Structure formats: structure tokens, C-alpha cells
Amino acid sequence: MFGRDIGIDLGTANVLIHIKGQGIVLDEPAVVAIDKTTRQVLAVGEEAFRMVGRTPGNIVAIRPMKDGVIADFDHTEAMLSHFLTKINAKSMMSKPRILICCPTNITSVEQKAIIEAAEKSGSKNVFIEEEPKVAAIGAGMDIFQPSGNMVVDIGGGTTDVAVLSMGSIVTASSIKMAGDQFDLDILNYIKKKYKLLIGERTAEAVKVEVATVAPNDEKREMEIRGRDMVSGLPQTITITSTEIYDALTESVNHIVQAAKNVLERTPPELSADIIDRGVILTGGGAMLRGMDQLLADELKVPVMIAEEPMHCVANGTGILLENLDKMSNRKIKI
């Protein structure tokens, strides 16, 4: 196929790829398994994620993306190249054009690293766009009118908050407080209270199954297994949603404060629009129970969860791919 246009949501936790005319064709964890001795890549994506916490000493499963930016350039390039090959995006005749998303506050050096990784993995042209803008478009918001729209995109590594109007970001904030931090909070809480060591995957399962940030939510329970720090033996405990609420409160308050800070810097006319239109929640963190109600109570504006919160950025890239030729001024040369 000639001249494929591809949109990539290069997330800290997951990579989603959207091909123009086909929709989302790939949704896999942003994980690479490598042999520490030879530095050879053994597995990427879903296959590598299954190895997390379950590998011998010489094999390690790493996340090459951290806080929305590249932490390990070579392995990010290898991961992108693997995914592009998997979806048959590269051919002998032509290279794809790629639209890739990044957090709002990353530096020009970090932007160039993302672009370079995409180019080295086999792209002809790389376009870059800010994540909350793309998420808002993917959530169905009409951000190209002269009216205020607010989006809170809670991903794996970062939470991006932005007010948009006339197709651009008016005020924004990006904080390194999101889904991965929630997992860490749960892990540390259980370690401190129960002297039980659990893995990242167990912490994530607890977040999905029982976690809540609403104080009056219905009580849920879950059995988890780990290693007792005192005896060193396997142990099973029962954890409740009330306990997880306590574990997450501090981190969630940072997100609430970031949203308040953005609203405080927003011009009054746009603030009035947001009262009418409300705030849209996107990203995996939007599915945390009670997050929409908590933000609505704190911000005093309606808050709604997007229809497919985890796919908003990828769907947004699909819409922008239709107008990629008009975005030539957004291309950044290295």
C-alpha cells in the first residue's frame, strides 16, 4: 500500500495505532522484554507484558516510556519498529506518514527524541500534536469553535488538563501523576499495612477491580496473594475498596488541584462556556470509580466520562489524519 497515514498514541502504559481508513489496529502494552546479558530484545507488547514479574534474572521486562516521554531511546525505537511491522505499515515501496502525540509540557529535546524514534522505526514524515487536544477531538468535542472546552486526560504516566478554543490550547497543565502512580500507591499501602509484597500486575488488578475515589461508594472486596515480608512465604489477604480509597487520596488530590489551577488561569468567557459544556474525562484513569463525581464536586462544573476513554487519543489521531496535509506547519525538523 502506498503512502499509509498512521496515528500513534505512544503512551507510558499502552501503545495504540490507528491506520487511516481502518481504525484502531493495535492496542498493546508499552513493554519490551530484553536479555540483560546480550541486550537483545526478546519480546514486545502483550507477549512481553506477560513476562512482567515472572522472568529469570537475566531477562527483564522494561517500559521504555516514562511519564509520557522516552526514557530508553533504543528500546522505544525497537518497540515502534516491531509494532509497525506487525501491522504491515512498512513496505519496500513507501514509508508511512506518522502523527504522534505527546504531553503538553515536554521540552523540545523530548519532542525531537519522539520524532527521531518514529523516523528511525521507518517513517517518511513525522507530525506531532499535543495529547489533550487530540483526546478532546477523539472524545467528540468540537474544539474549533470560539468557545471553551475542557478535557482531563488521565493516562499511565501523565495527567494532561487543557482548556481549548479555536482549535488550540488556551491554558494547560501536565503532571506526572496518573495510573502508574495509582498502582504504586496501592503496592506501597499493602506493603506498609500488611507487610505483604505484591507485584505491579496485582496492584493494577486491585485498581481495576476494587479501587474507588468516592468516599461513599459501595464496598468491594478482593483476595490478593503475595509474599509475606516477615516469613518469606506466600500469603493471601482480603483488601477492601475503603482501604484503596485511603491509599489513592493524596495522588488523586494532585489531579484535582491541577484541574483547579487550569480553571483559575482560564479567561472568564471560556470559564462560562465550561459551566455550560462541562469537562470531559479521557484516558484509562477516567474509568477509576468515582473520579467523575469527585472532579464535579471539587470543580463545581459537570464532568462526563468520554464514550471510549482509553481510545480517545487514538480516535483523535484518526480524525486528524484526514487533514494531515493541512498540518505541514506542525512538522518539526531535526
C-alpha angles and dihedrals in degrees: 000000000000125000102352116195114216132186119204128196096199098194132176091240104024140019117216122188125198121193117203109255094011105062125217108353100169135035113167138146115271092239131129124192114210138180105241092207099052098020086228119153108241102176141359135203121346093005092051092045090059087059095056108123092356105081134104118253097270094053120069130181110216138180108228091196120070127180091350095304136089113276095169113032100189095049093044088055091047091049093049092045091051093050093046090050091047092057092042092242094144124069137171091248103049145006122228126249110236131207109196130184130224138178117271100248104045118127125250088251091056090046091052090049090056092047093047092050090052092047093048091049089060114283128142098202128010123204123188129207134176114262102228091051092052091044091053091051091047090050089058099255117149098225095166095077123088092257135098122265123176126201131183110198111191107189134164101279105014142028113217119198119187143166112211135194134163091010095301139091113260099181128000145167132193121196131183093236117106145103097328091053090051089055090050092049091053092046093050094044092055091044092051099041103035101023086233124140115215131174131245093258092054091049090051091049089053090050092052097042107038111001118121136168094196111097094211098043119131113275117256129186134202135183114228132183130212145134119294109234092211103045097023089225129122113270138183124216135173117237125195133212090241090062092048089050088059091047094053101040097094096048093044090051088059089058091048090050092049090053091049091050091053092049091049090056094046119108111254096244091056091045088057090053091052091055087057099039100034130210124296119218118210137169130055092292089064087074093061104117114259096009093118093048093046092052091045091053094046099041096038091225131103113272123199131185114233117247096250102015096179093049099045096099093045091046089048091055088053091057092046091049087066088064099035094125089061090054097066089114089061093060112110119210121209 
